[in-house]
Every structure is written in C-alpha cells, then in structure tokens.
Amino acid sequence: MTEIRWRVLTVGHLSRNKFWGESIDHAYRETLCTSTLIQIGDRNIVVDPSCPPDEMERVLDQRAGIKPEAIDTVFLTHFHGDHYVGLTTFPHAAWYMAAPEIAAWTEQTAPDAPERALLARIKPAPAEVVPGVALLATPGHTPNHTSLIFSSADWRVVIAGDAVMTYDYFQARDVHYNTVDRAAAVRSIDTIAELADVVVPGHDNYFLHHRGAEQEAKDKHD
C-alpha cells in the first residue's frame, strides 16, 4: 500500500476551556479548529479547513508548500462553522461528509440559509475517503460526527475532530458544553482510546496514546 503521510495545518484552540478554569457561559477568544492534511500518492486531502480562504491558502503554503489547486478532497468531521469556514478555498475539490450528518443538517437548515448551498455541494463520504483512510463513527458531539482512521509509519492515527476536544478532555473522558449526547460522546472517546496510537483532536495539537497502557494498569490493579 502507498505510504500515507499527514501533518497538522493549524493547531486549534477553544473559545472557552473549563480545564483552564474558564466559564462555559461566555467566549474568552475566537475558536479555531485543528485542520489536517493527509497525503497518499498524488492525493491531497484536507480535513476540517479551519481558516478563511485567504488565510487557508497561506497556511497550505507555510505548512506543506502546496496551493489550494493541489487539494482534491476535503472531509468534514461534522457541520459546525469552525470546521468548514475554509471550505470554499477548494472549489475544484470533492467535498465529503458522512451521509447521516449531511441529511441531519440539511433537514434542520432553512432553505434560504447560506449554509444550504454548501450542504448541497457536499457528497456522502464513502467508507474510505481514499484507500487506507477510513471513516470511523464517533457520535456524540453531533449525532453523526465522524472521524478518520488510518495507519502511517506503523502508527494508527485517528483524526478525531470534536469527538476529542483536547488532550485534557481525552484524559478526563469529558465533553464540551455544546455536545448533544454526552453518553455517546464518552463512548466515542473510549473507542478512539482503544484504536489510536496518535490522536488529532478538534482543538489541540496531536498527541501520542499508548493504547495498551490503560488496560495494563487495570490488569495490574485487579
């Protein structure tokens, strides 16, 4: 199989972070999601384009030395504005999102809302966005939130989107204030913990995870 390479384009942050002692009642800063580039062969995939088009173009050049025209695929983990703000940077790319997420947002978005035009262009994602890069259902933050999972250099990588907000949220098995289904979201974090060697969260830098460490600790305690 062709080697899969990846890199973080933007390191995200939250508008409010309870692990920093901040209240969830107001924003302390603008939010920014973590955006990731996946490269396999001549394919270039952006996950969750996080910046307005002009800035997204600069980020691509600064982080990967490529232009927007080189991106053939964009994948959205879910349809929150901070995760699709840079979508129109890539008018010639195929835009993908999990089919149930498209359907849910199309149903609840007003016909005359500008988001409807974006939704109309987004295609239901296949089981693999490209060969070797598979969808991973991680519901909870939104009912149909979907991550990506693949292997790179013998590491299993999960681009988690907002299924994992930050490293602190992952460690605490906790969720953000705007999560729609807390129980499902916690189960999704557990699923990612079982599968991933590397986690790319929605609003933090990537981190390493020893998949067997928690079970080893539990077995030792028992």
PALUM-365193 format. One record per residue (C-alpha): x negated, y negated, z negated. Coordinates in steps of 0.25 Angstrom, whole numbers, padded with zeros to 4 digits, always signed. Layout:
XYZ
...
This chain:
+0000+0000+0000
-0005-0014+0003
-0010-0021-0009
-0001-0031-0016
-0007-0044-0021
+0000-0054-0029
-0002-0067-0036
+0005-0077-0045
+0008-0090-0037
+0014-0098-0049
+0013-0095-0063
+0027-0098-0069
+0032-0104-0082
+0045-0106-0089
+0053-0119-0091
+0054-0114-0106
+0047-0103-0113
+0052-0098-0126
+0039-0091-0129
+0033-0105-0129
+0043-0109-0140
+0051-0117-0129
+0066-0118-0130
+0075-0112-0119
+0084-0124-0119
+0076-0133-0110
+0065-0133-0100
+0051-0137-0104
+0045-0137-0090
+0049-0133-0076
+0050-0118-0074
+0041-0111-0064
+0041-0096-0060
+0029-0087-0057
+0028-0085-0042
+0020-0073-0036
+0014-0070-0022
+0013-0055-0018
+0005-0051-0006
+0005-0038+0001
-0002-0037+0015
+0003-0049+0022
+0015-0051+0014
+0016-0062+0004
+0028-0063-0006
+0031-0074-0016
+0039-0070-0028
+0047-0082-0034
+0042-0094-0027
+0041-0104-0039
+0037-0117-0033
+0044-0127-0023
+0039-0125-0009
+0028-0135-0008
+0022-0130-0021
+0025-0116-0017
+0016-0118-0005
+0005-0124-0013
+0006-0112-0023
+0005-0102-0012
-0008-0109-0006
-0014-0110-0020
-0011-0096-0025
-0012-0088-0012
-0017-0097-0001
-0005-0094+0008
+0006-0102+0014
+0021-0100+0012
+0022-0095+0026
+0014-0083+0021
+0025-0078+0011
+0034-0068+0018
+0042-0065+0006
+0048-0072-0007
+0054-0064-0018
+0062-0070-0029
+0064-0062-0042
+0077-0070-0045
+0084-0082-0040
+0080-0093-0051
+0076-0106-0045
+0062-0106-0051
+0059-0093-0043
+0064-0097-0030
+0060-0112-0029
+0049-0110-0019
+0057-0100-0010
+0058-0110+0002
+0043-0111+0002
+0045-0098+0010
+0055-0100+0021
+0050-0089+0030
+0048-0078+0019
+0058-0068+0015
+0065-0071+0002
+0069-0060-0007
+0076-0058-0020
+0083-0045-0026
+0097-0043-0019
+0105-0044-0032
+0098-0057-0036
+0102-0063-0023
+0116-0058-0024
+0118-0064-0038
+0112-0077-0035
+0120-0079-0022
+0133-0076-0030
+0131-0086-0040
+0125-0097-0032
+0134-0107-0026
+0136-0107-0011
+0131-0121-0009
+0119-0120-0019
+0105-0121-0012
+0101-0108-0018
+0111-0101-0009
+0102-0104+0003
+0090-0098-0004
+0098-0085-0008
+0104-0083+0006
+0089-0082+0011
+0084-0073+0000
+0085-0058+0004
+0087-0046-0005
+0074-0040-0008
+0070-0026-0004
+0065-0016-0015
+0051-0020-0011
+0049-0035-0007
+0037-0030+0001
+0031-0015+0000
+0026-0013-0014
+0033-0025-0020
+0046-0020-0026
+0058-0026-0033
+0059-0024-0048
+0073-0027-0054
+0071-0035-0067
+0085-0041-0070
+0088-0050-0082
+0083-0064-0079
+0093-0063-0068
+0102-0051-0066
+0094-0047-0053
+0080-0052-0056
+0070-0044-0048
+0055-0043-0050
+0044-0037-0041
+0035-0026-0044
+0022-0021-0036
+0008-0015-0038
-0004-0023-0036
-0019-0018-0039
-0013-0007-0047
-0005-0017-0056
+0010-0016-0056
+0015-0031-0054
+0029-0036-0057
+0033-0050-0053
+0044-0051-0063
+0050-0065-0060
+0058-0069-0072
+0060-0055-0077
+0048-0059-0085
+0047-0073-0088
+0033-0074-0094
+0023-0065-0101
+0029-0069-0115
+0043-0065-0110
+0038-0052-0105
+0031-0049-0118
+0043-0052-0127
+0053-0045-0117
+0060-0059-0117
+0068-0066-0106
+0070-0081-0102
+0082-0089-0107
+0089-0088-0093
+0089-0073-0092
+0102-0068-0088
+0101-0054-0094
+0091-0053-0106
+0092-0037-0108
+0090-0035-0093
+0078-0045-0093
+0071-0038-0104
+0073-0024-0097
+0067-0030-0085
+0055-0035-0093
+0053-0021-0099
+0054-0015-0084
+0043-0025-0080
+0035-0021-0092
+0036-0007-0088
+0032-0009-0074
+0022-0020-0073
+0007-0022-0075
+0008-0036-0071
+0020-0045-0073
+0022-0058-0065
+0033-0065-0074
+0042-0076-0069
+0036-0088-0077
+0022-0084-0081
+0009-0078-0075
+0008-0064-0073
+0003-0055-0084
-0002-0040-0085
+0006-0030-0093
+0001-0017-0098
+0013-0008-0094
+0010+0003-0104
+0006-0005-0116
+0020-0007-0122
+0023+0008-0121
+0009+0011-0126
+0012+0002-0138
+0025+0008-0141
+0020+0022-0140
+0009+0019-0150
+0019+0012-0159
+0028+0024-0158
